[in-house]
């Protein structure tokens, strides 16, 4: 098993750091987040960033999906603010 550090932004606006042992980045992400994880998406839909601690030369793996809780509320607030700014221009 390898060691991974995960920045979980699925339900908390500022994210939570967690350490996990797993066989690969996807398995580590699935231990933290039970919802469907996508490997492509937009920056505002980033759920998890996974980095291998045993091999720092490996790139960070990013997973995307639908946010929930405080993270979803903050995202909606940013969308409202963006629409307001566009309307003002």
C-alpha positions in Angstrom: 0.0 0.0 0.0 1.1 3.5 -0.8 0.5 6.6 1.2 -1.4 9.5 -0.2 -2.4 13.0 1.0 -5.8 14.2 -0.2 -7.2 17.7 -0.2 -11.0 17.0 0.0 -13.1 19.9 -1.2 -16.3 18.0 -1.8 -18.3 19.3 1.2 -16.2 22.0 2.9 -15.5 25.3 1.2 -11.8 25.5 2.3 -11.3 21.7 2.1 -9.9 19.2 4.5 -6.5 17.4 4.3 -6.5 13.7 4.9 -3.9 10.9 4.8 -4.9 7.6 3.3 -3.2 4.3 2.5 -4.4 2.8 -0.8 -3.1 1.0 -3.9 -3.5 4.0 -6.3 -4.8 7.6 -6.4 -8.3 6.6 -7.4 -8.6 4.0 -4.6 -7.4 6.7 -2.2 -10.0 9.2 -3.5 -12.8 6.6 -3.2 -11.9 6.0 0.4 -12.6 9.6 1.1 -15.5 10.5 -1.2 -18.3 8.0 -2.0 -19.8 9.9 -4.9 -19.0 9.4 -8.5 -15.5 10.8 -9.3 -14.7 12.2 -12.8 -11.2 12.7 -14.1 -12.2 15.7 -16.3 -14.1 18.8 -15.4 -13.9 22.5 -14.7 -11.9 24.1 -12.0 -15.0 25.0 -9.9 -16.0 21.3 -9.8 -12.7 20.0 -8.3 -13.6 17.6 -5.5 -10.3 16.0 -4.6 -6.6 16.6 -5.2 -4.5 13.4 -4.5 -0.7 13.3 -4.1 1.5 10.3 -3.5 3.6 10.8 -0.4 5.9 7.8 -1.2 6.8 9.2 -4.6 6.7 13.0 -4.8 7.7 12.9 -8.5 4.3 11.6 -9.4 1.9 14.3 -10.6 -1.1 15.4 -8.5 -4.3 13.5 -9.6 -7.4 15.7 -9.6 -11.0 14.3 -9.4 -14.1 16.3 -10.3 -17.8 16.0 -9.4 -20.7 17.6 -7.8 -20.0 19.5 -4.6 -22.3 19.2 -1.5 -22.8 21.0 1.8 -20.9 24.3 2.4 -18.8 23.9 -0.7 -22.0 23.8 -2.9 -23.5 26.8 -1.1 -20.2 28.8 -1.6 -20.1 27.8 -5.3 -23.7 29.0 -5.8 -22.9 32.3 -4.0 -19.8 32.8 -6.3 -22.1 32.2 -9.4 -24.6 34.8 -8.2 -21.8 37.3 -7.7 -20.4 36.6 -11.1 -23.8 37.1 -12.8 -24.2 40.4 -10.8 -20.8 41.6 -12.0 -21.6 40.7 -15.7 -24.9 42.5 -15.5 -23.2 45.6 -14.1 -20.8 45.8 -17.1 
